């Protein structure tokens, strides 16, 4: 009997050793970014880089601006790469101007025409920072604030900030909480919650750029995109909505079935925006995407609205949200922005879903970037 027990223990021990040597039981080695380049003191407050992970997927965020600095997941061969565009240190984040590489965006994401809106009979003039228009909350939005760290654990970081009444011309003291967490399924969840002491307008998003092959590994023209949207908002050349919704049927904006981005976007020489290049746009193609897709939500709960897939890396990312819209932006070509949001310029369009937040109410939306 003793010999049988001994043989069994020996067999299990050998299986454990050889199994681990073949990486069967080894934990993945996620090549996280060093935190030291993000450690600083700003206005007497600590700024740092916080890591959250479930062991397979990891993200790193900083409490300056709520920037998502990294998002790591394995490819089809088990190799890791950072999937979001980022800067290497906190100084680069301090010096940018609308170089939106991963910040939280608010109090109002996207555009407000002419920087004006009327609320409860009063007209408000807010900061114009994009020509004659307001973009992503003005000059003192979420992305230029040191957020208080309410909680930091292995899987969750909770940040809080207060924008005083009158910041960038917006009414109301807005108290906002951002919760970043890694779900058990391997998703990066961002929960936006806000309250106000005066009627105001609110739309929040995250402005990360994704490349499922890994940042620096070419462009995203080979990525396949699916969007559950029958309409987009019609806009002028400045991205200001007319108030009309345009059907995607028979247009380059129809992503209801998977489409390879490069099949719809005209080729440019090199990477980037193609400034100065005279390119004829054939029918059925676009120079770039910078459009709000009106999502086909059936409920007010989280629903899958976007799927992004890279045949090269084998990575798939699903976007789940309960916002009514998502802005898809491909200007850089090296990555794609998928901005869960309210419709742009909603304060000037009563026909759009309301962005008004009153005292006693809570703004709450969630977006999950689920990696598979």
N, C-alpha and C positions, 0 to 999 in steps of 0.2 A: 504494500500500500504506500509506504514511504517513498519507494522508488518511482511509482506512478506519479505521485504528487510532485516529486523533484523534477521528473521529466517534463511535466506540464508547466511548471514554473520556468524551467529553462527554455522551453519552446516559446512561451509568452515573452520572455526577456529578449530572445533572439529576434522575434517578430517585431518587437518594439524598436530594437536597435536598427535592424535593416529597413524597417518602415520609415523611421526618421531620416536615415541616410538617403532615402529616395524622396525626401521632402513630403512624405505622406502626412506627417504630423507636425511639420515645421510651420511656425508662424510666418506670415509674409513679411518681408523686409521692406517697409514703405520708406522711400527716400525723402523724408520730410525736409522742408526748408529750415535752415538754422534760424533760431529766434533772436539771436543777439543783434542783428542789423535792424530789428524793429523795436528794440528796447530804448526808450527815451523818456524824458520828462517834458511835458508841454503845459504851460500855464500852471505849473505846480502839480500836475496830475500825471500819473504813470500811464505810459502807452506800451503795450506789449503784444506779442503774437501768441494766440491761443490755439491749441490743437485739440480736435475732437475726432474720435475714430470708433468704429465697431470691430476693428481688427482686420477688415478687408478693404474698407473705404475710409479715407481720412480727409479732413479739411482743416485749413488754418485760416483764422480770421484775426484782424486787429481791431482794437476798440477805438482807433482813430478812423472815423468815417464808416465803421462797420465793413471794411473791405474784406472780401474773400480773396485771400492771397494764394491759396492753393487748394486743389481738389484732386486727390490721387485715387485711382482705381486700377486693377489689373487688366491687361489686354488678353487676347485669346491664348497667349503663351505664358500668361502669368507675370508679365513684366509691367512695372509701374511707371507712370509718367504724370506730370502735372497737367491737368486738362484745362486750366484757366489762365488767361493772360495775366501777368503780374509784373510788378517792379521788384528789384532785389533788396531794397531797403526802405525805411520809413521816410527818408529825406525825399526820395523820388515821388512819394505819394503827397508830400506837403507842397511840392512845387508844381504839380500839374494844374491845368485849367481846362475843365471839361474833358480831360483824358480819362474817360470812364472805364477803368480797368478793375471792376469788381466792387464798387462801393454800394452801400445802401443809398437809395435815392428818395428824397422827400423834402419838404412836406408834400410837394406836388411833382410827380414824375411826368416826364414828357413836356409837351408845350402848352402854353397859355398865350393865345393870340394877342399881340400888342401889349402884353403884360397887364391886361385889364380884365376885370370881371365884376359883375354886380351881384351882391348877396343881400337879401332882405332889404332891398331898396337902396343900398349904399354901394357906390362904386369904389373899387380898390385898385390902386396902381401898384403893381409889384415890380421887383427889379427885372429890367430887361438885360439879359446876358447872352442872347443869341440874336444879333441884329436888333430888330424892333420887338422881338418876342422874348418870352420867359421860357427857359429850358431847365428841367430837373430841379426846380425849387429855387432858382436864383443863385446868388453868390455865397450865401451862408446857409446852405442846406445841410442835410445829414452828413454829407461827405466831407465837411470841413469842421466837424465837431469831435471832441474827445468824449466818448461815451463812458458812462459809469458802468463798471462790471458788477452786475448784481449777483451772478453765479458763474462759476467756471468749474466744470467737471470733465470726466473723460469723454462723455458723449454730448455735452450741452454747454453752451455759453449764452448767457442772458445779459443783454446790454440795455441801458436806459439813457435817454437824453430829454432835455426840456428846451424847446425853442420858445423864447419869450414872445408875447404879443407884439406884433409889429415887425418881427424879423422878416427882412426882405419885403416888407409891406403887407404880409399876410396877417389877417386878424386872428386873435386867440392865442393863448399860451398852450402849446401842444406838448403833451407828455407822451412819449413814445417808448415802447419796449420792443426790442428785436430779440428773438430767440432762435439761435442756430443750433441744430442738433443733427446727429447721424442716426437714422432709423435702423432698426434691426434688419430691414430688407436691403440696406445699402444706399439709402437716399440722403441727400443733404436737404434738410427741411429749414425753411426760413418763415417764421411766423411774425407778422407785423400787427402790433396792437397800439392804439392811440386813443387818448381822451383830450378834450378841450374845455376851456372855461368860457369860450365865446364861439358863436357859429363861425365855421371856417370851411375850407375845402381841402380834401386830403386824397392823395393817391401815392402809393409807395411801391417801390420795386427794387430789384437787385440788378446791377448793370455789369454782370460778368460776361466775358467772351469765352466761348468754348471751342476747343479743338480736340476731338476724341482720339486723334492720333498722338496727342501730346503737344504742348506749346513748343514751337520752333520746328516741328516736323511737317513742313509744307503748309498747304492751304486746306480749306474745307470744301473745295469744289467737288471732291469725290464723295462727300457725305450725302446720305439720303435723308430727306426731311418729310415728315408727315404732320399735317396740322388739321385738327378737327374744327374747321371754320368754313362757313358758306359765304361769308362776306368780309370785306375789309372796309375801313373808313376811307372815303374819298378825301384826298388832300391836295393842296396846291404845292408848288415847288419848294416852299418853305416848311412843308409838313403840317400845315394848318388845315384841319378838317373843314369841309364845306357843310357838314351835317348830313350828307347822303351816305348810304351804305351801298357799296358796289358788289354785285355777285361775282364770285371767283370763277363761275362756270365759263369754260372756254378761254380762260386768261392765264397768264404766267403765274397768277396768284393761287391757282388751284393745287393745293397740296393734300387734298383729301385722300389721295393714294400716294405711296412713296415716290418721291422725285429726287433724282440726283441733282444737286445744286448747280453743278457745272453745265447741266443740260439747259438751264434756264438763264444763267448769267453770262453775259458776253465776255469773251476773253480779253484780258488786258496784258500789256507787256510788263512783266515783273509782278510784284505784289503791291498792295496798297490801294489807294483810291483811284488811281488812273488820272490824276489831275493833269490837264494839258493835252491829254490824248483825244484826238478826234476819232470817235468810234461810232460807226453806224449801228443802230440797234435794230436787228431784224424783228419781224413780227413774231410774237410768242416768247420773246426774251426781254430781259431788263438789264440795265447797267449795274444795279444793285438793289437790294431790298432794304427799305426803311419804312415799314408799314405796320399799322395796327390791325391785327386779325381779330374779328369778332367771333369769339369762341362759341361753339354749340353746346353750352352747358344745359343739362337736363335738371339739375338740382343746384342748391347753393353749397353743396359739399365738395370735397376734393374729387376731381375727375381727371382722367388722363386726357391731355389736350394736344401734346406734341410728342413725337418720337424722332430722335436723331440717331442715325446709325452710321458707323464707319466700317465698310467692308475691309479696309486695310488693317485696322487694329482689332476688329471684331467687337468693339465696345458699342453698347446701346445706351442711350440716355432718354428716359421718359420724363416729361414735365407734367406734373399733376398740380392743379391749382383750383382756386375758387374765385379768382378774378374774372371779370367778363372779357378781358382782352389780353393779347400778348403782342408786343412789338418785336418784330424780327428784323435784325440789322446785320448786313453782310458787308458793310463798306470796306472793312480792312481785308477781307477775303481770307486772311490767315486764321480767322476764327469767326464765330457767329454769336451774336447776342440774342437771348431769348428772354425778354423783359415782361414778366407777368405784371399786369397793370389794369387800371381803369382806362377808359378811352381818353385820348389826348383832347385838351381844350374843352373838357366836359362842362366846366363852369359857365361856358358861353353857349352851351347846347342843351337845353332842357329835354330834348328828345333822346339824349344819351343817358346811360345809367348814372344816377346821381352820385356826386362826390362830396356832398354837403355832410359835415359832421357837426352835430349840435351838442351843447352841454348835456350831460347825463347819458349820452350814447357812447358806444365803443366801436372804433374802427378795428376790424380784424380780418385779415386775409392771410392765407398760407400758400407757399409754393414749395414743391418738393422736386428736386432734381435726382431722379432715381437711376442709379447706374447698374447695368447688367452685363 
